[in-house]
Structures are given as structure tokens and as C-alpha cells.
Amino acid sequence: MNKDTLTLKVRQFLARIDLRTALILMVMFIFTLMLLGGNHLPASVSAQATSLTPTPNPVTLNGDEFEVTPIPAEYLATNDQTDGIVLGSVVLVLIVIVGTFAVMQRKVNGKQK
């Protein structure tokens, strides 16, 4: 593929999209990069955090107090368990947003005909 042909195709693609769509795509791209870049702990801190085992505190019950539900040790052992949940929720939100814009675009194009 020739460099001029590629440049021409990119210019044609950019000419077809409007400013609002380009801004939305850029914001979605930036948020996706921020999610993937995340705040991951360095390996030394992560290793220290996983080597710590929580010690249960003995709970004394009076008649008016509630018993505290203990947190399982495996929840405290890994720091990145919620990454999959966050990534999945971002994908679902993107699906809803893209679907909404597709329906809006179809509605606008239908009225112009």
C-alpha cells in the first residue's frame, strides 16, 4: 500500500466524522488508556501486602452489640481482584454508549431522507 493512498484514506475517514463524534472517541480512548494504565503497586509493595495475613480480633458480645462479619483472608491477599470487574463494567458502559449513539445516528439519517 502506498503512503499517499494511506494518507488519502485517513483524510477521507476524518472528513466523514464530525467534531462531536471525534471528541467522544478521543475521550473514550483516553479513559480506556487511564483504566489500563491504572495505579498498580510496585512488585515489592505488592509482595509485602500479600505476605501479611490478617489476624482475627476476638469479639466480645454484649447484649446490645452486633457480631462483626470477618473478612476472608483471600480477599486481603490480592490487590487486583477488582480489575476484572472494573474492566467488565467499562466494556458494558461502552457498549451502551456506542449503541445509543448508533441509534441516534440512525434516527438522524432516517429523518434526512
N, C-alpha and C positions, 0 to 999 in steps of 0.2 A: 504494500500500500504506500502510495506516495505521500510525502509530508504535506504537500499542497492539498491533496484530496482529504486528508485527515483534518486539516485546518478548515477546509470548506465545510465538512460535515459538522464540525464543532460549532462553527458560526451559524449554520442553518439550525442546529438544535437550540442554540442560545437565542436565536431570533424568534423561535416558536414559543418560548416560555415567557410569561410576563414577570414583572418585578416582584409581585406578591408571592408567586409560586417559587421564584428563585430564593427569596428571603426565607420562606418557610423551609425549603430544602436545606439551606445553609444552617439554620437554627437546629433542625433535626440532626444534621451531620455533626454539629459542634456538641450537642448534648450526648450523642452516641459516643463520640470520642471521649468526652468527660467521664461517661459511665465506664468505658473500657479502661481508661487511664486510672480511675479510682484512687482511693487512698489505701494502698496496700502497705502493710507493715514490712520493714526490712526483715530479712531472714533471722537475724539474731534476736530481734524483739519477738518475732512470731514463735521461735523455738523456746524462748523463755516463757511465753504465755502458755504454750501447750504443755510444758513440763510441770506447771503448777496444777496441783489437784486441790479442789475445794474441800475444805473440812467442814462438815456439818456442825452447826451450832446447836447445842441442846436447847430444846424449847420447853420451858415450864409453862404449864397451862393453869390459869386461874379460871374461875367460873365465867368471867366476862371476856376473856381473850380468845381470839381465833387461832387455830394452828396454822403456821406458815407453811406453804407448799414448797418443798425443797426443789431446787433447780438441778436437773440431772447433770452429771459430770461431763457427758459427751457434748452438751450444749456449750459449756465453757471451754472445752478442749480445742475447738477450731474457731477461728475468727471469720472464716469466709463462707459460712453456711448460707448466708442470706444473699450471696452474689447471684445465685441461680434464680431466686425468687425475684430479685430486682430486675435482672435481665429479662426474665419472662414477662414481668409486668410492663416493662418498657416496650417490648415487642407487641404486646396486646394493645397498648395505647397507640403505638404507631399504626397498627392495623386499623383501629377505629378512626384515627385522624385521616389516614390515606383513603379509607372507604368513604368517609364523609366528604372529603374534597372531590373524590371521583363522582359521587352522586351530585354534588353541587355543580361540577363542571358539566356533567351530562344534562342537568336541568337547564343550565345557561345555554349550552349548544342547541338544545331542543327548542328553546324559545326563539333563537335567532333564525331558524329555518323557515 
